[in-house]
Amino acid sequence: MAVLELSQSNFDETIQNNNIVVLDFWAPWCGPCKQFASTYDEVSDKIDDVIFAKVNTEDEQELASNFQIRSIPTLMIFREQVAIFSQPGAMSSTDLQAVIDKAKALDMNKVREEIKK
């Protein structure tokens, strides 16, 4: 599946209209981001029921600031419009797939209950 490029103009719509969105916050000058990009693309090709997207932190500084991105690459996962995962640093394809599998299995009713507390 193609990886979407998100910006301020399409971010909210993408999060609202999709069950699970995996985000890669990156920058063109970032060496580890470039290395992680091939892993991210590889995993996105294998998983059809999840939206994969990227946010260029150079072009979308406001989005990066809104999510307190301090290190790149940073991976975030949204499920049902809730940020359920955020971790700086690159990861292997096996680890990325495992995190996505956990996101799919997460009981969102319990998550919403925890948020209310």
C-alpha positions as CSV (number, residue, x, y, z in Angstrom):
1,M,0.0,0.0,0.0
2,A,1.3,3.5,-0.8
3,V,2.5,5.6,2.1
4,L,0.6,8.9,2.4
5,E,2.3,12.3,2.9
6,L,0.4,14.1,5.6
7,S,0.2,17.8,6.1
8,Q,-1.8,20.2,8.2
9,S,-4.5,20.2,5.5
10,N,-5.1,16.4,5.4
11,F,-4.0,15.2,8.8
12,D,-7.3,15.4,10.7
13,E,-9.3,13.9,7.8
14,T,-6.9,11.0,7.6
15,I,-7.0,10.3,11.3
16,Q,-10.8,10.6,11.5
17,N,-11.6,8.5,8.5
18,N,-9.4,5.5,9.2
19,N,-9.4,2.9,12.0
20,I,-5.6,2.6,12.3
21,V,-3.0,5.1,11.1
22,V,0.7,4.5,11.5
23,L,2.7,7.7,11.3
24,D,6.4,8.2,10.7
25,F,7.7,11.7,11.7
26,W,10.9,12.3,9.7
27,A,13.1,14.9,8.0
28,P,15.0,14.8,4.7
29,W,18.4,15.5,6.4
30,C,18.0,12.7,9.0
31,G,20.2,9.6,8.3
32,P,18.3,7.3,10.6
33,C,15.0,8.4,9.0
34,K,16.3,7.4,5.6
35,Q,17.4,4.0,6.9
36,F,14.0,3.5,8.6
37,A,12.1,4.5,5.4
38,S,12.9,1.3,3.6
39,T,11.7,-0.8,6.6
40,Y,8.5,1.4,6.9
41,D,7.8,1.0,3.1
42,E,8.4,-2.8,3.3
43,V,6.0,-3.3,6.2
44,S,3.4,-1.0,4.5
45,D,3.5,-3.2,1.5
46,K,2.6,-6.3,3.6
47,I,-0.3,-4.8,5.6
48,D,-3.5,-3.8,3.7
49,D,-5.8,-2.9,6.6
50,V,-3.8,-0.1,8.1
51,I,-3.0,3.4,6.7
52,F,0.7,4.2,6.6
53,A,1.6,7.9,6.5
54,K,4.6,10.2,6.9
55,V,4.9,13.7,8.3
56,N,7.9,15.7,7.1
57,T,8.8,17.7,10.3
58,E,10.7,20.3,8.3
59,D,7.6,21.2,6.2
60,E,5.1,20.5,9.0
61,Q,6.6,22.0,12.1
62,E,3.3,22.8,13.6
63,L,2.2,19.2,13.5
64,A,5.5,18.1,14.9
65,S,5.1,20.6,17.7
66,N,1.5,19.6,18.4
67,F,2.7,16.0,19.0
68,Q,5.8,17.1,20.9
69,I,8.2,15.4,18.4
70,R,11.7,16.0,19.8
71,S,13.6,13.2,18.1
72,I,13.2,11.7,14.6
73,P,12.3,9.3,13.4
74,T,9.3,9.0,15.7
75,L,6.6,6.4,15.1
76,M,3.1,7.1,16.3
77,I,0.0,4.9,15.9
78,F,-3.6,6.2,16.1
79,R,-6.5,3.9,16.5
80,E,-10.1,5.2,16.4
81,Q,-8.7,8.8,16.5
82,V,-6.7,8.1,19.7
83,A,-2.9,8.1,19.9
84,I,-2.1,4.7,21.3
85,F,1.7,4.5,20.6
86,S,4.6,6.9,20.3
87,Q,8.3,5.9,20.2
88,P,11.3,7.8,18.9
89,G,13.9,5.9,17.0
90,A,14.0,3.4,14.1
91,M,12.9,-0.2,14.6
92,S,13.2,-3.4,12.7
93,S,10.4,-4.7,10.4
94,T,9.7,-7.5,12.9
95,D,9.3,-5.0,15.7
96,L,7.1,-2.7,13.6
97,Q,4.8,-5.5,12.6
98,A,4.6,-6.6,16.2
99,V,3.6,-3.1,17.4
100,I,1.0,-2.9,14.7
101,D,-0.4,-6.3,15.7
102,K,-0.7,-5.2,19.3
103,A,-2.5,-2.0,18.1
104,K,-5.0,-4.1,16.2
105,A,-5.6,-6.4,19.3
106,L,-6.0,-3.5,21.7
107,D,-9.3,-3.3,23.5
108,M,-10.3,0.3,22.7
109,N,-13.1,0.3,25.2
110,K,-10.5,-0.2,28.0
111,V,-8.4,2.6,26.4
112,R,-11.3,5.0,26.4
113,E,-12.1,4.1,30.1
114,E,-8.5,4.8,31.0
115,I,-8.6,8.2,29.2
116,K,-11.7,9.2,31.2
117,K,-9.9,8.6,34.5
